[in-house]
Amino acid sequence: MESKKFDPKKLAKLNDPRRLEFLDPDLMWRTLDLESPDVLIDIGAGTGFFASIFSGKLKDGKVYACDILDVMIEWMKENLPAKSKGKVVPVRMEESSVPLPDSMADLVYMINLHHELDEPMKVLGEAFRLLKGKGRLMVVDWKKEETPEGPPIEIRLTEDAVEDQMRTCGFKGIKRHPGLPYHYFLTGEKP
């Protein structure tokens, strides 16, 4: 079986502005309606595409852009836009372990990552650990249906399955948000 992981040879695809046509960060941000967040953690940040966008919405906060691939960390260090320098902090992580302190984040988010995870429960548990009380998790991933692009349908998870995983890991107030044509958009809160 071929790997579920993103092929780093396709790195340029992560920076394609056409992604914004179906993954609207403004919609996500408005929906989250966070009150002056200080710390965001992007798990599976890739090239920091969304970390950079979200960092521009913070007053003084930081986005920790975490990825397992050295090539992504190096790319961010060398290529993040000037406006993101100091606001986006690249962090090398292991598959289900982020080397950051407990209870530090207002928001942990994963965009187009969940279908790649070998141990999604461990990653969701790690997100739970990283969040402050009342902090939120956002999971955005490909719907398990035919879409014009995206990973093979057999490796995608249903929205119900991801919601069940979030609930099992302790997240409360789980909500499904409309508005993304090819993706589900789930949020949950750490009590």
N, C-alpha and C positions, 0 to 999 in steps of 0.2 A: 504494500500500500504506500502511495506517495505521502509525503509529509503534509500535515495540515498547516504547517508554519508558513508564514509569508516568505517569499523568495527575495532575499536582499538584492538580487540582480535587478529586481523590478522597483528599486528604490524611487526612481523618478515618478512612478505612478502615485506614490504617496503625496507628492507635492503638486499634483495636477489640480489647478484651480477648478476644473469641472466637477471635482468632488463636492464642491460647495452647492452645486445645483440640487443634489439629493441628500446631502448631509449638512443641513443649515445650522451653523454654530450660533447664530443669533436667536433662532427658534429655541435651541437647547438652553441657551443662557437665560432667555426670558422665562422659559418654563421652570427652570431651576429657581429663579427669583431669590438668589442668595443675598443675605444681608451682609454687606461689606466683608466678604471672605478674605482671609489672610493667606491660607495655604490650600493649594489644589495639588492633587497627585494624579498624574496621567500614567496609568499602567498600560504598557504596550504602546508607548509614545511614537515609535518609529522615528521619523525625521523631525518630530516636534511640530508638525503641521497645525494640529489643534491646540497644543500647548502654547504656541506663539499667539494664535488668535485669542485664546482665553486670557493670556497674560495681559493683553491690551485692554481687557475689561476690568482689571484689578486696579485699585487705587495704589496701594503700596505692597501688595502681596507677591507671593512667588508661586510658580508652578514647577513642581518636581516632575520632570519628564523621564520616566523610567522605561528601560528596555533591556532585553536579554542579550542583544547583539552589539558587540563592540563597534561594528560598522555604523550602526545608528547613533551611538553615543558620540563617536568621532565626527560623524556628519553634522550633528547638532552643534558640537563645539566649534566647528569651522564655518558653518553656513547659516546659523540662525540670524534673522534680521537684526540690525543694530538696536531697534526699539525693544527687542526681547532680551538683549544681553543683560545679565544680572537679575532678570525677572523669571527667566526659564533656566532651571538648573538640571542639566542632564545627569541621570543616575543609572549606573549599571546595576541591574538586578538579576537574581536567579529566577528560574521558571515560576516559583511560587513563594518567593521571599524578597521583600523590598528592604534594603538596609537603611531604614528611617525609623525614628522613634514612634512609640505608641501614641495614640490620641493626639495627633498633630494637625490633622487635615479637616477642613470644612467640607471638602468635596473630594472624593476619589472617583475617577471615571475611567471607563474602558470603551473605546470606540473601535468596532470591527476587530475585536480581540477574542471574544468569548468562544467563538467556533474553533479557534486555534489551540485552546487550552487542553493540556493532557489531564490536569487535575483542577477543574474549575472550582471545586469546593475549597481547596487550599487557597486559591487566589482570592476567592470571595471572603474567606476567613482572614486573609492578610489585609484586605480592604477594610474589613470590620475593625481589625486591630489598629489600623492607621487613623481611623476617623475619631474625631472628638465626639462626645455625647451630642446628639441631635445633628451630627454631621451626616452628609448624604452620599450615597453611591448612585452613580449613573452608569447604566449598561446600554449601549447602543450597538446592535449587531444586525446582520442580514436576516431578513425574514426567511423562514423555511418554505420558500416558494420560488418559482422561476422569476428571475429578474434579469434585466438587460446585461448586467455584469455581476461580478462577485464570485465567491468560492463555489465549489461544487455543492449542490443542494444536499447531498448525503452527509456532509460534515457540519451542516448548519443545525442549530438547535431551535426548537420551538420557543416561542415567548413563554408558554406555560412552563416548560422545563426550566428555563432560566429563573422565572419567578419562584418556582418551588425551591430551587437551589438557594436563592437569596433568603427566602423565609427560613430554610433549614439552618442557614448561617447566622440567624438572629436578627435580620433586618425586618423592620416593622413599616407599616404605612406604605406598602409597595403600590406604586401607581404605574399605569400604562398611559403613555402620552401619544396622541396622534400627531400627524404632520410630516412624518418622514416617509416618502413613498416606498422605499425598498427595505427599510429597517424598522425593527421595533425599538422603542425608547422607554426604558424602565428606570424608575428611581425608587430607592428605599432609604430608610433612616435608621441610624444606630440609636437605639433608645438611651 
